[in-house]
Amino acid sequence: MDHDHRALSRRTVRFATLNASLNRGTQGALVADPSTPDNVQARNAAETIQRVDHVLDHRLVWQGVRGA
């Protein structure tokens, strides 16, 4: 099979990895913290996520909605 490489388009794909500790000392803090405008962790994560195509978070620990 012969491919015409001139017809292929190139697209840059951007990845980011996050190592965000989501542990909180009180129940409900994980939901409340990112909702405040002065939360540095949430702001930094949001800025990174908006600039890339794919995000890999390798430290996410899921506790379910009740554990948030």
C-alpha positions as CSV (number, residue, x, y, z in Angstrom):
1,M,0.0,0.0,0.0
2,D,1.5,3.3,-1.1
3,H,0.8,6.4,1.1
4,D,1.0,9.9,-0.1
5,H,2.8,11.6,2.9
6,R,2.1,15.1,1.5
7,A,-1.6,14.6,2.3
8,L,-0.9,13.9,6.0
9,S,-1.4,16.9,8.3
10,R,0.6,17.4,11.4
11,R,-0.9,18.5,14.7
12,T,0.8,19.2,17.9
13,V,-0.7,17.3,20.9
14,R,0.2,18.6,24.3
15,F,0.3,16.5,27.5
16,A,0.6,17.5,31.1
17,T,1.1,15.4,34.2
18,L,-0.2,16.4,37.5
19,N,0.8,15.2,40.9
20,A,-2.0,16.8,43.0
21,S,-2.5,15.7,46.6
22,L,-6.2,15.9,47.1
23,N,-6.1,14.8,50.8
24,R,-8.0,17.1,53.1
25,G,-8.3,17.1,56.9
26,T,-12.0,17.6,57.1
27,Q,-15.0,16.1,55.4
28,G,-16.3,18.4,52.6
29,A,-13.1,20.3,52.2
30,L,-12.2,18.8,48.9
31,V,-15.5,20.2,47.4
32,A,-15.2,23.5,49.2
33,D,-11.5,24.3,48.6
34,P,-11.5,24.6,44.8
35,S,-14.7,26.7,45.0
36,T,-12.8,29.6,46.6
37,P,-11.1,32.1,44.3
38,D,-7.9,32.2,46.3
39,N,-7.2,28.4,46.2
40,V,-3.7,28.2,44.6
41,Q,-3.8,24.5,43.9
42,A,-7.1,24.7,42.0
43,R,-6.0,27.8,40.1
44,N,-2.7,26.2,39.0
45,A,-4.4,22.9,38.0
46,A,-7.1,24.8,36.0
47,E,-4.5,26.9,34.2
48,T,-2.5,23.8,33.2
49,I,-5.5,21.8,32.1
50,Q,-6.7,24.6,29.8
51,R,-3.4,24.6,27.9
52,V,-3.1,21.0,27.0
53,D,-5.0,18.2,25.1
54,H,-4.4,15.4,27.6
55,V,-3.9,15.3,31.3
56,L,-2.4,12.4,33.3
57,D,-2.9,12.5,37.0
58,H,-0.8,9.8,38.7
59,R,-1.7,10.5,42.3
60,L,-5.5,10.8,42.2
61,V,-7.1,8.9,45.1
62,W,-10.9,8.5,44.7
63,Q,-12.9,8.3,47.9
64,G,-16.3,8.8,46.4
65,V,-18.7,11.8,46.9
66,R,-19.3,10.9,50.6
67,G,-15.6,10.9,51.4
68,A,-15.0,14.3,49.8
